[in-house]
Amino acid sequence: MTDSLSAAQARRVALAAQGFTRARPASVGARHVHRAMERLGVLQIDSVNVFARSHYMPLFSRLGSYQPALLDRLFLSRTTHYVEYLAHEATFVPVGDWPLWRFRMEHFRARWADPDSWASRNSRTMAWVRDELRDRGPLRPADIRADAPRERGTWWDWDDVKLALEHLWRTGDVAISGRKGFERTYALAEHVIPPHVLSRVVPREEAIRELVRRAARSSGVATQADLADYYRIRDRSAVSRSIADLVDAGELVPVEVAGWTRQGRPLPAWRHSDAVLPRRVDAAALLTPFDPVVWFRNRALRAFDLDYRIEIYVPAEKRRYGYYSLPVLVGDRIVARVDLKADRGASTLQVQSAWWEPQARPADDADRIAAELALAARWQGLDAVSVSGWGTAAQPLHAALSARDDVTVRRHVHAREQAA
């Protein structure tokens, strides 16, 4: 690999680092999940369930159809494999990485040491919640709330218990021991994190350098901003020092990527020394908005020409693409976005809108996307796919789906079509 890359080469390097050059297994087992997590590093959690919750999606994108119960067993039940922390946003991380986040935990602790902070003003609540977890073991917020003492004849405010738990989790005093449904169960960190992990000390500078190294490995090729965003490291100086150390160690190699510019000049970038440049990427995948390939808007725009913002909080009449549009990967290009909804009652995957992206080759890409939509419906246990007429890719996708013999295809009218 040379010290310069074309834009397409950079995309292939990035996608290879994320596992998109590997063939999907015929049957997905725990080992496949663990290997995918080694490449991803983190799995972002999100509660929106209009199609599938976000943390289920990256494994589907890379491994194909798998049993969601497998993820539940490995991530959501009490396990020695993974634990939740703010490693990007709320994410699953390997439990052995807990010491790497001590610098972030100490940052929260220092922020809340001010006498005017909520934690300081509610130290009695914090102490009582901690004692409840020590005496009773792992608990849901409702379990603690039900046993809360009375103050001046009224219950403590419900939010106080939740806030105390969240503060204690951020400072590392408390860990998430699992989930029931989607509700967190909290426990003291020593009841969740193995003693040899909990006692390990990683200095702040060393932890940041290790996280930058991992971000580089998971990114393949990246700018400083890309590397900082992967684990949401705000200290630019620390990231810059880490990059310099890793260059000196031969783990990062400076590289210029065609089209990656700032103010007309090449944007400094680095590839990981283990990164590979595949001749081609033959993947097709639906991506969650919180997939590392697209979760950093600047990188998505620079590398994939994808100008992406999630529209959940945009009023319905002002949405351009839909409530929860998923970027669609074909080869080394983001070619479309589709707004999906699982209508469980009708056992139908609804394609509420579908739009081509600038990198699309509609004549070639429609069939690949249709195959992924049919697979997604089967993965979610749905019997049919329904396509509205809203969006530039809607008609081609309906035609491509209708040509398949492995899925029932229907039409529906989106409210935006009716308004038009």
C-alpha positions in Angstrom: 0.0 0.0 0.0 1.4 3.4 -1.0 1.4 6.7 0.9 -1.5 7.9 -1.3 -5.0 6.5 -1.9 -7.8 7.3 -4.3 -11.2 8.0 -2.8 -12.4 4.5 -3.9 -9.4 2.8 -2.4 -9.9 4.6 0.9 -13.5 3.4 1.0 -12.4 -0.1 0.4 -9.8 0.1 3.1 -12.4 1.5 5.5 -15.0 -1.2 4.7 -12.5 -4.0 4.9 -11.5 -2.8 8.4 -15.2 -3.0 9.3 -15.5 -6.5 8.1 -17.4 -6.0 4.9 -15.0 -8.1 2.8 -15.7 -11.2 4.7 -18.2 -13.8 3.5 -21.3 -14.0 5.6 -21.4 -17.4 7.5 -24.1 -19.9 6.6 -25.0 -20.1 10.3 -24.0 -17.4 12.8 -22.7 -18.5 16.2 -21.1 -16.8 19.2 -17.6 -16.9 17.7 -18.8 -14.9 14.7 -20.3 -12.2 17.0 -17.1 -12.0 19.0 -15.0 -11.6 15.9 -17.3 -8.9 14.6 -17.0 -7.1 17.9 -13.2 -7.3 17.7 -13.4 -5.3 14.5 -16.1 -2.9 15.6 -14.8 -2.3 19.1 -18.2 -1.0 20.3 -21.8 -1.6 19.6 -24.0 1.5 20.0 -27.3 1.0 21.8 -30.5 2.8 20.8 -34.1 2.3 21.9 -35.9 3.2 18.6 -37.6 0.0 17.5 -39.5 1.0 14.4 -37.6 -1.6 12.4 -35.0 -3.2 14.7 -33.1 -1.6 17.6 -29.8 -0.2 16.4 -27.5 -2.6 18.3 -28.9 -5.6 16.4 -28.2 -4.0 13.0 -24.4 -4.0 12.7 -24.2 -7.7 13.1 -27.0 -8.2 10.6 -25.2 -5.9 8.2 -22.0 -7.9 8.4 -23.1 -11.5 9.2 -26.5 -11.7 7.6 -29.5 -13.3 9.2 -28.9 -14.4 12.8 -31.0 -15.1 15.8 -31.5 -11.9 17.9 -31.7 -14.2 20.9 -28.0 -14.8 20.4 -27.2 -11.2 20.9 -29.5 -11.1 23.9 -27.6 -13.9 25.5 -24.2 -12.5 24.8 -24.9 -8.8 25.6 -28.1 -8.3 27.5 -28.0 -11.0 30.2 -25.4 -11.1 32.9 -22.3 -12.1 31.1 -18.5 -11.9 31.4 -18.1 -10.8 27.8 -19.6 -7.3 27.4 -20.7 -4.4 29.6 -22.3 -1.1 28.8 -20.5 2.3 29.0 -20.2 5.6 27.3 -17.6 4.6 24.8 -19.2 6.5 22.0 -22.7 7.2 23.1 -24.2 4.4 25.3 -22.5 1.3 23.9 -21.6 -2.3 24.6 -17.8 -2.8 25.1 -15.7 -5.8 26.1 -15.8 -6.1 29.9 -12.0 -6.3 29.9 -11.9 -2.7 28.5 -13.5 -1.2 31.7 -10.1 0.2 32.9 -9.6 2.0 29.6 -12.6 4.2 30.6 -11.4 5.2 34.0 -10.2 8.5 32.7 -13.7 9.3 31.5 -15.2 8.1 34.8 -12.8 10.4 36.7 -13.8 13.2 34.3 -17.4 12.9 35.4 -16.4 12.6 39.0 -14.4 15.8 38.8 -17.2 17.6 37.0 -19.7 16.7 39.8 -17.4 17.5 42.7 -18.6 21.1 42.6 -20.8 21.8 45.6 -23.6 23.2 43.3 -23.7 20.0 41.1 -26.7 17.7 41.3 -24.6 14.9 42.7 -23.2 17.1 45.5 -26.6 18.5 46.4 -28.1 15.0 46.4 -25.3 13.1 48.1 -27.8 11.5 50.5 -29.7 10.0 47.6 -26.5 8.8 46.0 -25.4 7.1 49.2 -28.8 5.5 49.8 -28.9 4.1 46.2 -25.4 2.7 46.5 -26.3 1.0 49.8 -29.4 -0.5 48.2 -27.3 -2.1 45.5 -24.8 -3.3 48.1 -27.4 -4.9 50.3 -29.8 -6.2 47.6 -27.7 -6.9 44.6 -28.7 -6.0 41.0 -31.8 -3.9 40.7 -33.9 -2.1 38.2 -34.8 1.5 38.9 -38.3 0.5 39.7 -37.1 -2.0 42.3 -35.2 0.7 44.1 -38.0 3.2 43.7 -40.5 0.8 45.3 -38.4 0.7 48.5 -37.5 4.4 48.7 -37.8 6.0 52.1 -40.4 8.7 52.7 -39.3 12.3 53.1 -41.6 14.8 54.7 -44.5 12.4 54.1 -44.0 12.1 50.3 -42.0 9.7 48.1 -38.6 10.9 46.8 -38.9 12.2 43.3 -38.8 9.3 40.8 -36.2 11.1 38.7 -33.8 11.2 41.7 -33.4 7.5 41.7 -32.7 7.3 38.0 -30.4 10.3 38.1 -28.4 8.8 41.0 -28.0 5.5 39.1 -26.9 7.3 35.9 -24.4 9.5 37.9 -23.0 6.4 39.6 -22.7 4.5 36.3 -20.9 7.4 34.7 -18.3 7.5 37.5 -17.8 3.8 37.4 -19.2 3.1 40.9 -22.1 1.2 39.3 -22.2 -1.0 36.2 -25.1 -2.3 34.1 -25.5 -6.0 35.0 -28.0 -6.8 32.2 -31.4 -5.8 30.8 -34.9 -7.2 31.3 -36.6 -6.5 28.0 -34.9 -3.2 27.3 -34.8 -1.9 31.0 -31.4 -1.7 32.6 -30.5 -3.6 35.7 -27.9 -1.8 37.8 -25.3 -3.2 40.3 -22.2 -2.1 42.1 -19.3 -2.3 39.7 -17.5 -4.9 41.9 -20.6 -7.2 41.4 -20.3 -7.1 37.6 -16.6 -6.4 36.7 -14.2 -9.3 37.4 -11.8 -8.3 40.3 -8.6 -8.6 38.1 -10.2 -6.2 35.6 -11.6 -3.8 38.2 -8.2 -3.5 39.9 -6.2 -2.8 36.8 -5.0 0.8 36.4 -4.5 2.4 33.0 -3.1 5.9 33.0 -5.1 8.5 31.1 -2.5 9.1 28.3 -2.0 5.3 27.8 -5.7 4.7 27.7 -6.3 7.4 25.1 -3.4 6.1 23.0 -4.9 2.6 23.1 -8.3 3.9 22.1 -6.8 5.9 19.2 -4.9 2.7 18.1 -8.2 0.7 18.2 -10.1 3.5 16.3 -7.4 3.4 13.6 -7.6 -0.3 13.3 -11.4 -0.2 13.1 -11.3 2.7 10.6 -8.6 1.4 8.3 -7.8 4.9 7.1 -8.9 8.0 9.0 -8.3 11.7 9.9 -7.6 13.0 13.4 -11.3 14.0 13.7 -12.4 10.5 12.6 -10.1 8.9 15.2 -11.3 11.2 18.0 -14.9 10.7 17.2 -14.8 6.9 17.2 -14.6 6.9 21.0 -15.7 10.5 21.5 -12.3 11.7 22.8 -12.6 15.5 23.2 -9.0 16.2 24.1 -7.5 17.0 20.7 -4.0 17.4 22.1 -4.1 14.0 23.6 -5.3 12.5 20.3 -2.6 14.3 18.4 0.1 13.0 20.8 -1.3 9.5 20.5 -1.2 9.7 16.7 2.5 10.9 16.8 3.4 8.1 19.2 1.7 5.5 17.0 3.4 6.9 13.8 6.8 6.6 15.6 6.0 3.0 16.6 5.1 2.2 12.9 1.5 1.4 13.7 0.1 4.4 11.8 1.3 5.5 8.4 0.6 9.0 7.1 -1.4 9.0 3.8 -3.0 11.3 1.4 -6.5 10.5 0.1 -7.7 12.1 -3.1 -10.6 14.4 -2.4 -10.0 14.5 1.4 -9.2 18.2 1.6 -9.6 21.2 3.8 -9.5 24.7 2.4 -8.0 23.3 -0.8 -5.2 21.4 0.9 -4.8 17.7 1.6 -6.4 16.7 4.9 -3.9 14.8 7.1 -4.9 11.2 7.3 -3.4 7.9 8.5 -3.9 4.3 7.7 -3.4 1.5 10.3 -0.3 -0.6 9.5 -2.5 -3.8 9.4 -5.1 -2.2 7.1 -5.7 -4.1 3.8 -6.6 -2.7 0.4 -9.0 -5.2 -1.2 -9.3 -5.2 -5.0 -13.0 -4.9 -4.6 -15.8 -5.0 -2.0 -18.8 -7.1 -3.0 -21.0 -6.4 0.1 -24.6 -5.2 0.2 -26.0 -4.1 3.5 -28.6 -2.1 5.3 -26.8 0.2 7.8 -28.1 1.6 11.0 -27.6 5.3 11.4 -25.4 4.4 14.4 -23.1 2.1 12.4 -19.4 3.2 12.6 -19.3 3.4 8.8 -21.7 6.4 8.9 -22.1 7.6 12.5 -19.7 10.5 12.0 -21.3 12.9 9.6 -18.1 14.5 8.4 -16.6 11.2 7.5 -19.7 9.9 5.8 -19.8 13.0 3.6 -16.1 13.0 2.9 -15.7 9.2 2.2 -19.1 8.2 0.9 -20.7 11.4 -0.4 -23.5 10.8 2.1 -24.9 13.9 3.6 -26.8 12.2 6.4 -28.8 13.4 9.4 -31.4 11.3 11.2 -34.9 12.8 11.0 -36.5 11.3 14.1 -36.8 14.8 15.7 -37.9 16.6 12.5 -41.7 17.2 12.2 -43.2 14.7 9.8 -44.2 17.3 7.2 -40.6 18.6 7.1 -38.8 15.3 6.7 -37.0 14.9 3.4 -36.2 11.2 3.6 -38.3 9.7 6.4 -38.4 9.0 10.1 -35.6 6.4 10.4 -33.9 6.1 7.0 -31.1 3.5 6.8 -28.1 4.1 4.5 -27.7 1.2 2.0 -24.2 -0.1 1.0 -23.6 -1.8 -2.3 -20.0 -2.6 -3.1 -17.9 0.3 -1.8 -20.6 2.9 -2.3 -23.5 4.2 -0.2 -26.1 4.1 -3.0 -29.5 4.7 -1.3 -31.4 5.3 1.9 -34.6 3.4 2.9 -37.0 4.3 5.6 -38.1 1.0 7.1 -40.9 0.0 9.5 -41.8 -3.4 10.7 -45.6 -3.7 10.8 -45.8 -6.7 13.1 -49.6 -6.9 13.0 -49.6 -7.3 9.2 -46.3 -9.3 9.2 -44.9 -6.8 6.7 -41.7 -4.9 6.3 -42.8 -1.5 5.1 -40.4 0.5 2.8 -41.9 3.9 3.6 -39.6 5.7 1.3 -36.5 5.0 -0.8 -34.0 7.4 -2.3 -31.0 7.1 -4.6 -27.7 8.7 -3.4 -25.2 10.4 -5.8 -23.0 7.2 -5.9 -25.9 5.1 -7.1 -26.0 3.0 -10.3 -29.8 2.3 -10.3 -29.8 -0.3 -13.0 -27.3 -2.4 -11.1 -28.1 -1.6 -7.5 -31.9 -2.1 -7.3 -31.6 -5.9 -7.4 -28.9 -6.0 -4.7 -31.0 -3.8 -2.4 -34.1 -5.9 -3.1 -32.2 -9.0 -1.9 -31.2 -7.2 1.3 -34.8 -6.1 1.9 -36.1 -9.6 1.4 -33.4 -11.0 3.8 -34.3 -8.3 6.4 -37.9 -9.3 6.3 -37.1 -12.9 6.9 -34.6 -12.0 9.7 -37.4 -10.1 11.4 -39.9 -12.9 10.9 -42.0 -10.9 8.5 -43.9 -12.5 5.6 -44.0 -9.7 3.1 -42.4 -6.4 1.9 -44.6 -3.4 1.1 -43.2 -0.4 -0.9 -44.7 3.1 -1.0 -44.2 5.4 -4.0 -42.4 8.0 -2.0 -38.8 8.6 -3.2 -36.6 8.4 -6.3 -35.7 4.7 -5.7 -39.2 3.5 -4.7 -40.4 2.4 -8.1 -37.2 0.6 -9.1 -37.1 -1.3 -5.7 -40.7 -2.3 -6.1 -40.0 -3.7 -9.5 -36.9 -5.5 -8.3 -38.7 -7.0 -5.3 -41.6 -8.1 -7.6 -39.2 -10.0 -9.8 -38.1 -12.2 -6.8 -39.7 -15.5 -5.9 -38.7 -15.5 -2.3 -40.8 -12.7 -0.9 -44.4 -11.5 -1.1 -44.5 -7.9 -2.4 -47.3 -5.3 -1.7 -47.8 -1.6 -2.3 -48.9 1.0 0.2 -49.5 4.7 0.0 -47.4 6.9 2.2 -49.0 10.0 3.8 -46.6 12.2 1.8 -48.0 10.7 -1.4 -51.5 11.4 -0.4 -50.6 15.0 0.5 -49.1 15.4 -2.9 
